[in-house]
Amino acid sequence: MGSISCFSGGWNNAVASPSFVKSSNSAPGPFSTTISLSVYSYPQIVRAAFALLTLYSWTTVSVVHVEHPTFIGLQAMLKRIHVDLYTGLRMSFFYLSNDEDLNNAVLFDRIQKTCRVILLLMPAQTVRRFMASASKQGLNGGEYVFIAVEPFENERRYGSIDQSFSDHLGSQQTLLQLTPNCTSEKPAVDLRLMDVLKNESVVKYDAVFWPSEKPHIALSVYHSVLAVGYVLNESFHAAMNLSDGRALASVFADRDIALDGMILRTDHGNTLLVDFCVKDFNPEKGCFMVKGDASAT
């Protein structure tokens, strides 16, 4: 998709994709005719993390990551954006290779000597085990802040923070969650559509879903198609030249698109903006609940 988007700039053809993510949100360059409608974006996740760190004036951070494609990619993007834009932030990186590292007192000793803010790039179950080990090492007394990053609402791939801490393990009291999964209720039309997509995927294509799993990615593709149709119809009635890729892509830039009771927002680089929030553990509810907004926009 990256090659197609790059060539499309030279051909002046607009390309809209629900999966391609630009590394930068600036419009000029080889991807000037590309409209990125992905709900999963490394740069936006990382910028949301930096926005949270900046909000609380946290300037020294330890990043602990695992050997997982998603979190390896996040770690690489974190390093790149840190070097380019956040030079005043001091970051140390620790690689968690296996569960043996969780019982390694040396690892936690190094973290303790480095900082009091720890960013966790790992699935929910690994977060649980890490926090249990941190508790045993005395890091859960309130002096340390742990931030677990959930890149996308996908329980099969990342697990569930709520379920991982459903037994009220004491260590969750010092854990924050940075996530795009900020609302408990989705529009009724989306819930119905996801049920249809899930059922048809199982019947027609033998897809496998967990009982509570929802086809969020399929829904995001559907929203992308709706958004493109909405803007094309708008451009057609405005008598625009629909063969001019740059002009057409510019119509997607820096705007709101109203779809079925929801609003899609884009930035000046034709990229869908994803809202992030911070959750902390609510002992009365027994789950993580929204604490505040951490969107980088």
Secondary structure, DSSP 8 states (H G I E B T S, - for coil): -HHHHHHHHHHT--EEESS---SS--SSSTTTTEEE--S--HHHHHHHHHHHHHHTT--EEEEEEES-HHHHHHHHHHHHHHHHH-TT-EEEEEEE-SHHHHT-HHHHHHHHHH-SEEEEES-HHHHHHHHHHHHHTT--SSS-EEEEE--SS-HHHH--HHHHTTT--GGGGGEEEEES---S---HHHHHHHHHHHHHHHHHH-----TT---HHHHHHHHHHHHHHHHHHHHHHTT--TT-HHHHHHHTSS-EEEETTEEEEB-TTSBB----EEEEEETTTTEEEEEEE----
